């Protein structure tokens, strides 16, 4: 695991240890689809591939999860959510995630689908469009 930041990378402004840290360590599960989305973004930012694989639906999860070490994730904006609350079984989260790689930068926009599996939220898939600058 990479060094943990003071503020959580997911953009809530909450310290990492009180935000996504407990989800990443397995001490807590995400209560909503948005919380899982934020924790997955933070996992991308911190290089936590095991967490990404663990929170991916087994039917759509790739054989391995690898990240580009040259890409730095620099910000997350949640644009919309549908359902995905604690009492729902499915939900979507539309987000914009900013990235930087060398002199290139851009925004990854995606509408992600989530479902509950064995009492916890998992990522199913998403429709995305990268917008490099």
C-alpha positions as CSV (number, residue, x, y, z in Angstrom):
1,X,0.0,0.0,0.0
2,X,1.3,3.5,-0.8
3,X,1.8,6.1,1.9
4,X,-1.6,7.2,3.3
5,X,-2.5,10.8,2.9
6,X,-4.0,13.0,5.6
7,X,-7.0,13.9,3.6
8,X,-8.7,11.1,1.8
9,X,-8.1,11.1,-2.0
10,X,-11.9,10.5,-2.6
11,X,-12.6,14.2,-2.2
12,X,-14.8,14.2,0.9
13,X,-12.3,16.4,2.9
14,X,-12.4,13.7,5.6
15,X,-9.1,12.3,6.9
16,X,-8.2,9.0,5.2
17,X,-8.3,7.1,8.4
18,X,-11.9,8.0,9.0
19,X,-13.0,7.8,5.4
20,X,-11.8,5.2,2.9
21,X,-9.0,3.8,5.2
22,X,-11.4,1.5,7.1
23,X,-12.9,0.2,3.9
24,X,-9.5,-0.5,2.4
25,X,-8.4,-2.4,5.4
26,X,-11.6,-4.4,5.6
27,X,-12.7,-3.0,9.0
28,X,-15.8,-1.6,7.3
29,X,-17.9,-2.1,4.2
30,X,-19.3,0.7,2.0
31,X,-22.8,1.5,3.1
32,X,-23.8,3.0,-0.4
33,X,-22.8,2.7,-4.0
34,X,-21.4,6.2,-3.8
35,X,-19.2,5.3,-0.8
36,X,-17.9,2.3,-2.7
37,X,-17.3,4.4,-5.8
38,X,-15.3,6.9,-3.7
39,X,-13.3,4.1,-2.0
40,X,-12.5,2.6,-5.4
41,X,-11.3,6.0,-6.7
42,X,-9.1,6.3,-3.6
43,X,-7.8,2.8,-4.2
44,X,-6.8,3.8,-7.7
45,X,-5.1,6.9,-6.4
46,X,-3.2,4.8,-3.8
47,X,-2.4,1.8,-6.0
48,X,-4.5,-0.7,-4.0
49,X,-5.2,-3.3,-6.7
50,X,-6.3,-6.0,-4.3
51,X,-9.1,-3.8,-3.0
52,X,-10.1,-3.0,-6.6
53,X,-10.3,-6.7,-7.4
54,X,-12.2,-7.5,-4.2
55,X,-14.8,-4.9,-4.8
56,X,-15.4,-5.9,-8.4
57,X,-18.4,-8.3,-9.2
58,X,-16.9,-11.7,-9.9
59,X,-18.9,-12.0,-13.2
60,X,-17.2,-8.9,-14.7
61,X,-13.9,-8.8,-12.8
62,X,-10.8,-9.1,-15.0
63,X,-8.3,-11.9,-14.3
64,X,-5.9,-9.3,-12.9
65,X,-6.0,-5.7,-12.0
66,X,-3.0,-3.6,-13.1
67,X,-2.5,0.1,-12.8
68,X,-0.3,2.5,-14.8
69,X,2.2,3.8,-12.2
70,X,2.8,6.9,-14.3
71,X,-0.8,8.0,-13.8
72,X,-1.7,10.2,-10.8
73,X,-5.3,10.6,-10.0
74,X,-5.8,14.2,-9.0
75,X,-9.5,14.8,-8.2
76,X,-13.0,13.3,-8.1
77,X,-16.3,14.9,-8.7
78,X,-19.5,12.9,-8.2
79,X,-21.9,14.2,-10.9
80,X,-25.0,12.1,-10.3
81,X,-26.3,9.1,-8.4
82,X,-29.4,6.9,-8.9
83,X,-30.5,4.6,-6.2
84,X,-27.5,2.9,-4.5
85,X,-28.6,3.7,-1.0
86,X,-28.3,1.3,2.0
87,X,-31.7,-0.2,1.3
88,X,-31.3,-0.5,-2.5
89,X,-29.8,-3.5,-4.3
90,X,-28.5,-1.6,-7.4
91,X,-27.4,1.9,-8.2
92,X,-25.3,4.0,-10.5
93,X,-22.8,6.7,-9.9
94,X,-21.7,9.2,-12.6
95,X,-18.3,10.8,-11.9
96,X,-15.5,12.7,-13.3
97,X,-12.0,11.7,-12.2
98,X,-9.0,13.9,-13.1
99,X,-5.7,12.4,-13.9
100,X,-2.1,13.5,-14.8
101,X,0.6,11.5,-16.6
102,X,3.7,13.4,-17.3
103,X,2.7,16.5,-19.3
104,X,-0.7,14.9,-20.2
105,X,-3.8,15.4,-18.2
106,X,-7.5,14.8,-18.6
107,X,-10.7,13.7,-17.1
108,X,-12.2,10.2,-17.0
109,X,-16.0,10.4,-17.0
110,X,-17.9,7.2,-16.3
111,X,-21.3,6.1,-15.2
112,X,-20.7,3.0,-13.0
113,X,-23.2,0.3,-12.2
114,X,-23.2,-1.2,-8.7
115,X,-25.1,-4.1,-7.1
116,X,-25.1,-5.8,-3.7
117,X,-23.6,-9.2,-3.4
118,X,-23.6,-11.2,-0.2
119,X,-24.7,-8.0,1.7
120,X,-22.1,-5.6,0.3
121,X,-21.8,-3.2,-2.6
122,X,-19.7,-4.3,-5.6
123,X,-18.7,-2.6,-8.9
124,X,-20.3,-4.3,-11.9
125,X,-19.2,-2.2,-14.9
126,X,-19.3,1.3,-16.4
127,X,-19.7,3.3,-19.6
128,X,-16.8,5.7,-19.9
129,X,-15.4,8.4,-22.1
130,X,-11.8,9.7,-21.5
131,X,-11.3,13.4,-22.3
132,X,-7.5,14.0,-22.5
133,X,-6.4,17.6,-22.5
